[in-house]
Amino acid sequence: MPFPDYADTVLAVVAAGGWILAGVVTWRHRRNEAGRRQAYELGMLHAQEMAEDFRAVQRK
């Protein structure tokens, strides 16, 4: 019977698409999280440098 074979194929394609979509979403989330973390660390470094400069100006 061709109908169960066709249904199994469609089900397999839909399942594979779901796995691919989940992988893309996970990858994008991790990439965005890494970008946010890097921006936070750069912001903290910049704030520390500004505080050091401010203290140096106050000492003069």
N, C-alpha and C positions, 0 to 999 in steps of 0.2 A: 504494500500500500504506500503510495507516494505521500499521502497527507501527514502521517506521523513523522516521516523523514523531514518533510518541509517544516513542520512545527518544531521539531528538535533543532533544526538548523537555525530557525528564527530565534528560538530560545537561547541557543549558544551565542549567536551574534549579539543579542541584547545583553546577555550576561558579560560577554567580553567588553562591550561598550561601557557597561557599568564599572568594570574593573579599571578600564583605561581612564574614565572620567574621575574615579576616586584617586587614582595615581596622580593625575594632573592637578587636582585640587590640593592634594597633600603636598606635592612638590611646590606649588605656588605659595601655599601657606608657609612652608619652611623657608622659602626664599624671602618672602616678605618679612618673616620674623627675624631672619638674619640681618636684613636691611635695617629694620627698626633698632635692633640691638647695636649695630654698628653706628647708626646715627646717634643713639643715646650715649655711647662711649665717646664719640667724637665731641658731642656737646659737653659732656662732663670734663673732658680734657681741656676744651676751650675755656670753660668756666674756671677751672683750676689755674690756667695760665693768666686769665684776667685778674683773678684774686691775687696771684703772686705779683703781677704788675702793679696793682692797686696798693699792695703793702709796700712795694719798693718805692713808689711815689710818696707815700706817707712818711717813710723814713727819711727822705731827703730834706 
